[in-house]
Amino acid sequence: MAGLSGGVDSVALLHALVQAAPGLGVTVSALHVHHGLSAHADEWARSCARLCDSLGVTFTEVRVHVDRASPLGIEAAAREARYAVFRQQRAEAVALAHHADDQVETLLQQLLRGAGVRGLSAMPETRVLDAATGLLLLRPWLKLTRGEIRRYAEGAGLSWVEDESNLDPVFDRNFLRTQILPELVARFPGIRETVGRAARNFADAAELLDDLAAKDAALVVAGDALSISALAALSPAAAHNVLRWFLERQGLPPPSRDQLEEALRQALEARGDAQLRVKLGEAWLRRHRGRIYLQYIRPEPARGWNITWSGQEALVLPSGLGCLRFEPARGTGLSLSRLREQRVTVRARSGGERLRLAANRPSRTLKNLFQEAAIPEWERVHMPLVFAGEALVWVPAVGQDYRFAPAAGEAGVMPRWER
């Protein structure tokens, strides 16, 4: 699948892929993300559709909403929306027409932002876009220049659209493209190759830092948390590196160096009983019983929310709380026959709930069980609880009412909370 904006680069790439497809044994399709930011956006989409029709290529258009007031900036917000669409595609790979000039602009932008080696590694030729599906992101033209691509498009008799915003120097990338890069190329003709080599060197350094972080994480990371004592035993640079690594693997964009240093300072220097809360992008860094956790920023669920379970494989929970799956089981989990005797609901904690985990133990308050399981207070309010009638029968990370266990070989379901 080729990303098709309608501009000369993406039009040329789609054409080249179509010409090469028979020899490669692949099927080419095109994806156009309609950002709605230009008065000409509909015209661009129609132009892309006509091109695909002429090439015999399947065309998909996806419209997205871009927040013009996003704190990321309109360029970054549009990019986030676009890549979210890419990750949803059912394809082996998404090919983009980034080239050597784009690589120079990207590295300069990252350098001016004070990025680390990962940011300065700029754009790789290949990377995994979605680990769950194996979807790849390909940039086959990173060694070609903007001029070479335009000459290919002209030689093939292709037509394309011109995005008027590409000339507006109010955007940093456009300023670098129109004002700075021509001067650099005139003075340093080999800058594209040099910058590409530098980006690959930075990528190697970033990979080594990830390897080091993975080794440190074996001592520091415990499930979904970080050990404060183990983190404190590392050098400041190593602690900074493993925290960055941990945040990226939780799906958060890498924070700035200042944010990381402040988060580490507060986490390591705060009193043991301090209620630490440091904002890092879309999450709060919290401290609980000698560990650091991430609390994702999400809207508070409506008070008293309540969902009936009628045998579905999964229930979507409100307010971004995720999904509760009911996986078939035999002789374990919750007895299906017992559950069918009364109305089964999933709802939030309201206070005063009790759960009896074993026949030889009394029922315990959920508050005590949460404390015993070391579940942070801020997580407890979001946890989905399963009730049969008015009896609490299952709690994530705690357990289930022993009376609802199925007999050996009896059909059951195993609830599993996906956040």
C-alpha positions as CSV (number, residue, x, y, z in Angstrom):
1,M,0.0,0.0,0.0
2,A,1.4,3.4,-1.0
3,G,0.6,6.6,0.9
4,L,-0.8,9.0,-1.7
5,S,-1.0,12.7,-0.9
6,G,-1.4,13.8,-4.5
7,G,1.9,15.6,-4.5
8,V,4.7,14.9,-7.0
9,D,6.7,12.6,-4.6
10,S,3.8,10.3,-3.7
11,V,2.4,10.3,-7.3
12,A,5.8,9.3,-8.6
13,L,6.3,6.5,-6.0
14,L,2.9,5.0,-6.8
15,H,3.6,5.0,-10.5
16,A,7.0,3.4,-9.9
17,L,5.5,0.7,-7.6
18,V,2.9,-0.1,-10.2
19,Q,5.6,-0.6,-12.8
20,A,7.7,-2.8,-10.5
21,A,4.8,-4.8,-9.0
22,P,4.7,-7.6,-11.6
23,G,8.4,-8.4,-11.2
24,L,8.2,-8.2,-7.4
25,G,5.0,-10.3,-7.2
26,V,3.1,-7.8,-5.1
27,T,-0.2,-6.1,-5.3
28,V,-0.2,-2.3,-5.0
29,S,-3.0,-0.2,-3.5
30,A,-3.1,3.5,-2.5
31,L,-4.3,5.3,0.6
32,H,-5.1,8.9,0.8
33,V,-5.5,10.6,4.2
34,H,-7.9,13.6,3.9
35,H,-6.8,16.1,6.6
36,G,-9.4,18.7,5.7
37,L,-6.8,21.5,6.4
38,S,-6.9,23.1,2.9
39,A,-9.7,24.5,0.9
40,H,-8.4,22.3,-1.9
41,A,-8.4,19.1,0.1
42,D,-11.5,17.6,-1.7
43,E,-9.9,18.5,-5.1
44,W,-6.7,16.6,-4.0
45,A,-8.7,13.6,-3.0
46,R,-10.5,13.5,-6.4
47,S,-7.1,13.9,-8.2
48,C,-5.8,10.9,-6.3
49,A,-8.8,8.8,-7.2
50,R,-8.5,9.6,-10.9
51,L,-4.8,8.7,-10.8
52,C,-5.5,5.3,-9.2
53,D,-8.3,4.7,-11.7
54,S,-5.9,5.3,-14.6
55,L,-3.3,3.0,-13.0
56,G,-5.8,0.3,-12.2
57,V,-5.0,0.6,-8.5
58,T,-7.4,0.2,-5.6
59,F,-7.9,3.6,-3.9
60,T,-8.9,4.2,-0.3
61,E,-9.7,7.6,1.2
62,V,-9.8,8.1,4.9
63,R,-10.9,11.4,6.5
64,V,-9.4,12.5,9.8
65,H,-10.0,15.4,12.1
66,V,-6.9,17.5,13.0
67,D,-7.0,19.7,16.0
68,R,-5.7,23.1,14.8
69,A,-5.1,24.2,18.4
70,S,-3.2,21.0,19.3
71,P,-0.2,21.7,21.7
72,L,1.8,19.5,19.3
73,G,1.4,22.1,16.6
74,I,-0.7,21.6,13.5
75,E,2.0,19.8,11.5
76,A,2.7,17.2,14.3
77,A,-1.1,16.8,14.9
78,A,-1.7,16.0,11.3
79,R,1.2,13.6,11.3
80,E,-0.2,11.8,14.3
81,A,-3.6,11.5,12.7
82,R,-2.1,10.2,9.5
83,Y,0.1,7.6,11.1
84,A,-2.9,6.4,13.2
85,V,-4.7,5.7,9.9
86,F,-1.6,3.9,8.5
87,R,-1.5,1.6,11.6
88,Q,-5.1,0.5,10.9
89,Q,-4.4,-0.8,7.4
90,R,-4.6,-4.5,6.6
91,A,-1.5,-4.7,4.4
92,E,2.0,-6.1,4.6
93,A,3.6,-2.6,4.3
94,V,2.8,1.0,3.8
95,A,5.3,2.8,1.5
96,L,6.0,6.5,1.8
97,A,7.8,8.8,-0.7
98,H,10.2,10.5,1.8
99,H,13.5,11.3,0.1
100,A,17.0,12.5,0.9
101,D,15.9,16.2,1.2
102,D,13.2,15.2,3.6
103,Q,15.8,13.4,5.7
104,V,18.0,16.5,5.9
105,E,15.1,18.7,6.9
106,T,14.0,16.1,9.5
107,L,17.5,15.9,11.1
108,L,17.8,19.7,11.2
109,Q,14.4,20.0,12.8
110,Q,15.3,17.5,15.5
111,L,18.7,19.1,16.1
112,L,17.1,22.5,16.6
113,R,14.6,20.9,19.1
114,G,17.5,19.5,21.1
115,A,16.6,15.9,20.3
116,G,18.6,12.9,21.5
117,V,20.2,10.2,19.3
118,R,16.8,8.6,18.6
119,G,15.4,11.8,17.2
120,L,18.6,12.5,15.3
121,S,18.4,9.1,13.7
122,A,15.7,10.8,11.6
123,M,13.7,8.5,9.3
124,P,14.7,4.8,8.9
125,E,14.2,3.1,5.5
126,T,12.2,0.3,7.2
127,R,10.5,0.1,10.6
128,V,7.7,-1.9,12.2
129,L,4.6,0.3,12.3
130,D,2.4,-2.2,14.2
131,A,4.1,-4.9,16.2
132,A,0.8,-6.8,16.7
133,T,0.2,-7.2,12.9
134,G,3.7,-7.0,11.6
135,L,2.8,-4.0,9.4
136,L,5.9,-2.4,8.0
137,L,6.6,1.2,7.1
138,L,8.9,1.5,4.1
139,R,10.7,4.5,2.7
140,P,12.3,3.2,-0.5
141,W,13.4,6.6,-1.8
142,L,15.5,8.0,1.0
143,K,18.6,8.0,-1.2
144,L,16.9,10.0,-4.0
145,T,16.7,13.8,-4.1
146,R,13.6,15.9,-4.6
147,G,14.9,16.9,-8.1
148,E,15.5,13.3,-9.2
149,I,11.9,12.4,-8.2
150,R,10.5,15.4,-10.1
151,R,12.5,14.5,-13.2
152,Y,11.1,10.9,-13.0
153,A,7.5,12.3,-12.7
154,E,8.0,14.6,-15.7
155,G,9.5,11.9,-17.8
156,A,6.6,9.6,-17.1
157,G,4.1,12.3,-18.0
158,L,2.5,12.3,-14.6
159,S,0.3,15.1,-13.2
160,W,0.1,16.1,-9.5
161,V,-1.3,18.7,-7.2
162,E,0.7,21.4,-5.4
163,D,0.0,22.0,-1.7
164,E,0.1,25.8,-1.2
165,S,1.1,25.4,2.4
166,N,4.4,23.8,1.4
167,L,5.7,27.3,0.5
168,D,4.5,29.0,3.8
169,P,7.6,29.8,5.8
170,V,5.6,30.0,9.0
171,F,6.0,26.3,9.2
172,D,9.5,25.3,10.4
173,R,10.0,22.5,7.8
174,N,9.0,24.9,5.0
175,F,11.5,27.5,6.3
176,L,14.3,25.0,6.3
177,R,13.3,23.7,2.9
178,T,13.0,27.0,1.1
179,Q,15.4,29.3,3.0
180,I,18.1,27.1,4.6
181,L,18.6,23.9,2.6
182,P,19.4,25.5,-0.8
183,E,22.2,27.5,0.9
184,L,23.5,24.4,2.6
185,V,23.4,22.4,-0.6
186,A,25.2,25.2,-2.5
187,R,28.0,25.3,0.1
188,F,28.1,21.5,0.9
189,P,27.0,19.6,-2.3
190,G,27.3,16.3,-0.6
191,I,25.1,17.2,2.4
192,R,22.3,14.7,1.6
193,E,24.7,11.7,1.7
194,T,26.5,13.1,4.7
195,V,23.3,13.7,6.7
196,G,22.0,10.2,5.7
197,R,25.2,8.7,7.0
198,A,24.9,10.7,10.2
199,A,21.3,9.6,10.7
200,R,22.4,5.9,10.3
201,N,25.2,6.5,12.9
202,F,22.7,8.0,15.3
203,A,20.3,5.0,14.7
204,D,23.2,2.7,15.6
205,A,23.7,4.6,18.8
206,A,20.0,4.6,19.6
207,E,20.0,0.8,19.2
208,L,22.9,0.4,21.6
209,L,21.1,2.6,24.1
210,D,18.0,0.4,23.8
211,D,20.1,-2.7,24.4
212,L,21.6,-1.1,27.5
213,A,18.1,-0.1,28.7
214,A,16.8,-3.6,28.2
215,K,19.6,-5.0,30.4
216,D,19.0,-2.4,33.1
217,A,15.2,-3.0,32.9
218,A,15.7,-6.6,34.0
219,L,16.7,-5.1,37.4
220,V,14.5,-2.1,37.4
221,V,11.2,-3.0,35.7
222,A,8.7,-5.1,37.6
223,G,5.6,-5.7,35.5
224,D,4.0,-2.3,34.8
225,A,6.1,-0.5,37.3
226,L,9.7,0.6,38.1
227,S,11.6,-0.1,41.3
228,I,12.7,3.2,42.9
229,S,15.6,1.6,44.8
230,A,16.9,-0.2,41.7
231,L,16.5,3.0,39.6
232,A,18.4,5.0,42.2
233,A,21.3,2.5,42.1
234,L,21.9,3.4,38.4
235,S,24.0,6.3,37.2
236,P,21.9,9.4,36.3
237,A,22.4,8.7,32.5
238,A,21.4,5.1,32.8
239,A,18.3,5.9,34.9
240,H,17.4,8.5,32.3
241,N,17.9,6.0,29.5
242,V,15.8,3.2,31.1
243,L,13.0,5.5,32.0
244,R,12.8,6.8,28.4
245,W,12.9,3.1,27.2
246,F,10.1,2.2,29.6
247,L,7.9,5.1,28.6
248,E,8.3,4.3,24.9
249,R,7.2,0.7,25.5
250,Q,4.1,1.9,27.2
251,G,3.1,3.7,24.0
252,L,4.0,7.2,25.1
253,P,5.9,9.6,22.9
254,P,9.4,10.3,24.2
255,P,9.4,13.3,26.6
256,S,11.9,16.0,26.5
257,R,15.2,15.7,28.5
258,D,14.0,18.4,30.9
259,Q,10.8,16.4,31.6
260,L,12.7,13.2,32.1
261,E,15.2,14.8,34.5
262,E,12.4,16.5,36.5
263,A,10.4,13.3,36.7
264,L,13.5,11.3,37.9
265,R,14.4,14.0,40.4
266,Q,11.0,14.0,42.0
267,A,10.6,10.2,41.9
268,L,14.0,9.6,43.5
269,E,14.1,12.5,46.0
270,A,10.5,12.7,47.2
271,R,9.7,11.4,50.7
272,G,8.6,7.8,50.9
273,D,5.1,8.7,51.6
274,A,4.9,11.6,49.2
275,Q,1.9,11.7,46.8
276,L,4.1,12.1,43.6
277,R,2.3,13.1,40.4
278,V,4.4,14.3,37.4
279,K,2.9,14.8,34.0
280,L,4.6,13.1,31.1
281,G,2.6,13.6,27.9
282,E,-0.6,11.6,28.2
283,A,0.2,10.1,31.5
284,W,1.0,10.9,35.1
285,L,4.1,9.4,36.8
286,R,3.0,8.2,40.2
287,R,4.7,6.6,43.2
288,H,3.4,3.8,45.3
289,R,5.1,1.5,47.8
290,G,8.6,2.0,46.5
291,R,7.6,1.8,42.8
292,I,6.9,4.2,40.0
293,Y,3.7,3.6,37.9
294,L,2.1,5.3,35.0
295,Q,-1.4,6.6,35.3
296,Y,-2.9,7.3,31.9
297,I,-4.8,10.5,31.6
298,R,-8.4,9.6,30.7
299,P,-11.8,11.1,31.3
300,E,-13.4,10.0,34.6
301,P,-16.1,7.4,34.1
302,A,-19.6,8.4,34.8
303,R,-20.6,7.6,38.4
304,G,-22.5,4.4,38.8
305,W,-21.8,3.0,35.3
306,N,-23.2,-0.4,34.9
307,I,-23.1,-2.9,31.9
308,T,-25.0,-6.1,31.6
309,W,-23.1,-9.2,30.4
310,S,-25.3,-11.5,28.3
311,G,-22.6,-14.0,27.1
312,Q,-20.7,-11.7,24.8
313,E,-17.0,-12.5,24.2
314,A,-16.1,-9.0,25.1
315,L,-17.6,-5.9,26.7
316,V,-16.3,-2.4,25.7
317,L,-16.0,-0.4,28.9
318,P,-16.9,3.3,29.2
319,S,-14.5,6.3,29.3
320,G,-11.6,4.6,27.7
321,L,-11.3,1.9,30.4
322,G,-10.6,-0.7,27.8
323,C,-12.3,-4.0,27.2
324,L,-13.3,-6.9,29.5
325,R,-13.0,-10.3,27.7
326,F,-14.7,-13.5,28.8
327,E,-12.6,-16.3,27.5
328,P,-14.0,-19.9,27.4
329,A,-12.5,-22.3,30.0
330,R,-13.1,-25.8,31.4
331,G,-12.9,-26.4,35.1
332,T,-11.5,-23.0,35.9
333,G,-12.7,-19.4,35.9
334,L,-16.3,-18.6,36.7
335,S,-19.0,-21.3,36.4
336,L,-21.3,-20.5,33.4
337,S,-24.2,-22.4,35.0
338,R,-23.9,-20.3,38.2
339,L,-23.6,-17.1,36.2
340,R,-26.7,-17.9,34.2
341,E,-28.8,-18.2,37.4
342,Q,-29.0,-14.4,37.8
343,R,-28.2,-11.1,36.0
344,V,-24.5,-10.6,35.5
345,T,-23.3,-7.0,35.5
346,V,-19.9,-5.2,35.2
347,R,-19.7,-2.0,37.1
348,A,-17.4,0.3,39.0
349,R,-16.5,0.2,42.7
350,S,-18.9,2.1,44.8
351,G,-17.5,1.2,48.3
352,G,-18.1,-1.4,50.9
353,E,-17.8,-4.4,48.5
354,R,-16.6,-7.7,50.0
355,L,-15.1,-10.8,48.3
356,R,-14.6,-14.4,49.7
357,L,-11.6,-16.0,48.0
358,A,-11.6,-19.4,49.7
359,A,-13.9,-21.6,51.7
360,N,-11.5,-21.6,54.7
361,R,-11.3,-17.8,54.8
362,P,-13.9,-15.2,55.6
363,S,-15.0,-12.6,53.2
364,R,-12.8,-9.5,53.1
365,T,-13.4,-5.9,52.2
366,L,-12.3,-5.0,48.7
367,K,-10.2,-2.1,50.3
368,N,-8.2,-4.6,52.3
369,L,-7.7,-6.9,49.3
370,F,-6.5,-4.0,47.1
371,Q,-4.0,-3.0,49.8
372,E,-2.8,-6.6,50.1
373,A,-2.4,-6.8,46.3
374,A,-0.5,-3.5,46.3
375,I,-2.9,-2.0,43.8
376,P,-2.4,1.8,43.7
377,E,-5.4,3.9,44.9
378,W,-5.8,5.7,41.6
379,E,-6.2,2.4,39.7
380,R,-8.9,1.1,42.0
381,V,-11.6,3.5,40.9
382,H,-11.2,2.4,37.2
383,M,-11.3,-1.4,37.8
384,P,-14.2,-3.3,36.3
385,L,-15.9,-5.5,38.9
386,V,-18.1,-8.5,37.9
387,F,-21.3,-9.1,39.9
388,A,-23.8,-11.9,39.8
389,G,-27.0,-10.4,41.2
390,E,-25.6,-8.3,44.1
391,A,-22.7,-10.7,44.8
392,L,-19.2,-9.5,43.8
393,V,-17.7,-12.5,42.0
394,W,-14.5,-11.3,40.2
395,V,-12.0,-8.5,40.6
396,P,-9.0,-7.9,38.3
397,A,-5.6,-8.7,39.9
398,V,-7.4,-9.9,43.1
399,G,-9.4,-13.0,42.3
400,Q,-12.9,-14.5,42.4
401,D,-15.5,-15.7,44.8
402,Y,-14.7,-19.4,45.4
403,R,-18.4,-20.3,45.3
404,F,-18.5,-19.5,41.6
405,A,-15.6,-21.9,40.7
406,P,-16.8,-24.6,38.2
407,A,-16.4,-28.3,38.9
408,A,-13.8,-30.3,37.1
409,G,-14.6,-30.3,33.4
410,E,-17.5,-27.9,33.8
411,A,-17.8,-25.0,31.3
412,G,-16.6,-21.7,32.6
413,V,-15.4,-18.3,31.5
414,M,-12.2,-16.5,32.5
415,P,-12.6,-12.7,32.6
416,R,-9.6,-10.7,31.4
417,W,-9.3,-7.0,31.5
418,E,-7.5,-5.3,28.6
419,R,-6.8,-1.7,29.5
